[in-house]
C-alpha cells in the first residue's frame, strides 16, 4: 500500500507541522468463513457517542465503540470485502502539540447505500449526531462543540470513517491540539483529511493479499505496518 500520511500532515491548515510522525496501517481482506451482522463486541464498549480517548494500544482495538474486529466482521457481513485503516499521530508548533486521527475504509464491490452499513447505523444512533453534507458528501457526523470528531461517508463503492482522537501518553497526559478547546482537530482540518482519504482509499483497498498471508477461516489480513520519522 505505502500511503504516506506525512504528505497529508504537511498540507493541513496547521502551523509548524514537524517532520516526526507515527503511522499504523492495516489492511484486512474477507476470507471464506461466515460473518455476523451482530458479532459480540459490536457497539458495546464504554464511552458511547463520545470521541475516542485513551492510550495508543487501547485505541487501536476500539472503533465506533466496538472492538475493531467486531466492526470489521459486521461490515463484511453487510457486503464489504476489504477494510483499510490508517492511524496517524502528527506533531506541530512550539508547544509540542500532538494530533491523532484515524482513517478507515471498506470496499463494497457490489455497491451499497451508506445508511445501510453497520458503521453508519452505529454513529447515526447517537442522539447528538447529524446527517449533513461534509466535504461535499452526504455524511453522518458527530461533533464535540464545533469540532467534527467522527464522520461516516460513502463515495462509489467505498464507505469511509474519519476520526479525531484524544491520545493519552503512558504517563497519563492527554496529547492535545491546543488551537481548539476540545483538543480535537478543527472542521477545516477534518475536511482536508476527508478529501485526501476519498482520493486515495479506493485504490489502496485494491492492494493484493497473497495466499500465504491468510489467517483463520473468516479473515485474511496483512500485518500492520508502523512508520515513524524524525528530523
Secondary structure as UniProt FT lines:
FT   HELIX           5..9
FT   TURN            10..11
FT   TURN            15..16
FT   STRAND          17..30
FT   TURN            37..38
FT   TURN            40..43
FT   TURN            48..49
FT   STRAND          53..54
FT   HELIX           56..59
FT   TURN            60..61
FT   STRAND          62..63
FT   TURN            64..65
FT   STRAND          66..67
FT   HELIX           68..77
FT   TURN            78..79
FT   STRAND          82..92
FT   TURN            93..96
FT   STRAND          97..107
FT   TURN            109..110
FT   HELIX           114..116
FT   HELIX           118..124
FT   TURN            127..128
FT   STRAND          129..134
FT   TURN            135..136
FT   STRAND          137..144
FT   TURN            145..146
FT   STRAND          147..155
FT   TURN            156..157
FT   STRAND          158..168
FT   TURN            170..171
FT   STRAND          174..175
FT   TURN            178..179
FT   TURN            181..182
FT   HELIX           187..204
FT   TURN            205..206
FT   HELIX           211..213
FT   STRAND          219..221
FT   STRAND          225..229
//
